[in-house]
């Protein structure tokens, strides 16, 4: 696609994220603790996560491989950082899951569509549409690249640690819900989501791209309403034990 078409694509993605953001305050996505049979046929959670997350990894690989810029230093680094997250999310995270939870095919299908579109959005910019003189090696020394990279790894660390806390809340065979209380869960009820928002904010900074900013907006639109629903669920189940924790942003919301 050309630059004008890409701009329209970004606006369309941004507008859709706004609709999703509003809708998710009224309709709980039926997976995880909110799994609901009304969402239809479901499949094994591990399989669903692989099928849902792997497409973005594959799309980015294809766009990178077919680009004349695939050996350019800065696009290559941005690509590797992006793929680092999605390799873990697609092929490691599902294997670490415990229990026998299931995910509705409808939820998985929506995730696949978004991930394919996001792969196109990030890959088209990095490997085809960014001005030829944008990502020279001098970019690696800019404050935004350095700060963005630091934020990216901080967010990834928070996300991975928080996922680990959640995985170890239950013993084998236990199906009860517990209130996580380690790490940033002392301050928010959705620390893993906070980490992911920080991570992709860092990616948007280090790429300095509108595509990265739209991805942050999508991450926010998807996870903040989800965090609100989780907070309310915990308040209903654990009451005063939730204490002064916020939903997703420490000390703020």
ChimeraX attribute file (.defattr): number of C-alpha atoms within 10 A of each C-alpha:
attribute: neighborCount
match mode: 1-to-1
recipient: residues
	/A:1	10
	/A:2	9
	/A:3	13
	/A:4	8
	/A:5	10
	/A:6	17
	/A:7	14
	/A:8	11
	/A:9	16
	/A:10	17
	/A:11	13
	/A:12	11
	/A:13	20
	/A:14	19
	/A:15	14
	/A:16	13
	/A:17	20
	/A:18	15
	/A:19	11
	/A:20	16
	/A:21	21
	/A:22	13
	/A:23	15
	/A:24	18
	/A:25	16
	/A:26	10
	/A:27	12
	/A:28	15
	/A:29	21
	/A:30	18
	/A:31	18
	/A:32	11
	/A:33	11
	/A:34	13
	/A:35	16
	/A:36	15
	/A:37	12
	/A:38	8
	/A:39	15
	/A:40	12
	/A:41	11
	/A:42	19
	/A:43	14
	/A:44	13
	/A:45	22
	/A:46	22
	/A:47	15
	/A:48	22
	/A:49	23
	/A:50	19
	/A:51	16
	/A:52	23
	/A:53	23
	/A:54	19
	/A:55	22
	/A:56	26
	/A:57	20
	/A:58	16
	/A:59	19
	/A:60	23
	/A:61	17
	/A:62	14
	/A:63	18
	/A:64	21
	/A:65	13
	/A:66	11
	/A:67	14
	/A:68	10
	/A:69	16
	/A:70	17
	/A:71	12
	/A:72	13
	/A:73	15
	/A:74	22
	/A:75	22
	/A:76	16
	/A:77	14
	/A:78	19
	/A:79	19
	/A:80	15
	/A:81	16
	/A:82	19
	/A:83	18
	/A:84	13
	/A:85	17
	/A:86	19
	/A:87	19
	/A:88	15
	/A:89	19
	/A:90	23
	/A:91	16
	/A:92	12
	/A:93	17
	/A:94	17
	/A:95	14
	/A:96	11
	/A:97	16
	/A:98	15
	/A:99	14
	/A:100	10
	/A:101	16
	/A:102	19
	/A:103	24
	/A:104	22
	/A:105	18
	/A:106	15
	/A:107	17
	/A:108	21
	/A:109	14
	/A:110	11
	/A:111	18
	/A:112	20
	/A:113	13
	/A:114	17
	/A:115	19
	/A:116	19
	/A:117	17
	/A:118	22
	/A:119	20
	/A:120	19
	/A:121	21
	/A:122	25
	/A:123	24
	/A:124	21
	/A:125	19
	/A:126	26
	/A:127	23
	/A:128	18
	/A:129	13
	/A:130	14
	/A:131	10
	/A:132	10
	/A:133	8
	/A:134	13
	/A:135	17
	/A:136	12
	/A:137	13
	/A:138	9
	/A:139	18
	/A:140	16
	/A:141	9
	/A:142	12
	/A:143	12
	/A:144	18
	/A:145	21
	/A:146	16
	/A:147	14
	/A:148	23
	/A:149	23
	/A:150	16
	/A:151	22
	/A:152	26
	/A:153	19
	/A:154	16
	/A:155	24
	/A:156	23
	/A:157	16
	/A:158	21
	/A:159	23
	/A:160	17
	/A:161	18
	/A:162	23
	/A:163	19
	/A:164	15
	/A:165	19
	/A:166	18
	/A:167	15
	/A:168	11
	/A:169	15
	/A:170	15
	/A:171	11
	/A:172	9
	/A:173	9
	/A:174	9
	/A:175	11
	/A:176	8
	/A:177	12
	/A:178	12
	/A:179	16
	/A:180	21
	/A:181	17
	/A:182	13
	/A:183	13
	/A:184	23
	/A:185	21
	/A:186	17
	/A:187	21
	/A:188	27
	/A:189	27
	/A:190	27
	/A:191	30
	/A:192	26
	/A:193	26
	/A:194	26
	/A:195	27
	/A:196	24
	/A:197	27
	/A:198	23
	/A:199	25
	/A:200	27
	/A:201	23
	/A:202	28
	/A:203	29
	/A:204	24
	/A:205	21
	/A:206	25
	/A:207	25
	/A:208	17
	/A:209	16
	/A:210	16
	/A:211	25
	/A:212	22
	/A:213	20
	/A:214	22
	/A:215	24
	/A:216	21
	/A:217	20
	/A:218	22
	/A:219	20
	/A:220	22
	/A:221	21
	/A:222	21
	/A:223	21
	/A:224	22
	/A:225	23
	/A:226	22
	/A:227	24
	/A:228	19
	/A:229	20
	/A:230	19
	/A:231	20
	/A:232	15
	/A:233	14
	/A:234	19
	/A:235	16
	/A:236	11
	/A:237	14
	/A:238	14
	/A:239	11
	/A:240	10
	/A:241	11
	/A:242	21
	/A:243	12
	/A:244	12
	/A:245	21
	/A:246	21
	/A:247	26
	/A:248	28
	/A:249	20
	/A:250	18
	/A:251	11
	/A:252	10
	/A:253	12
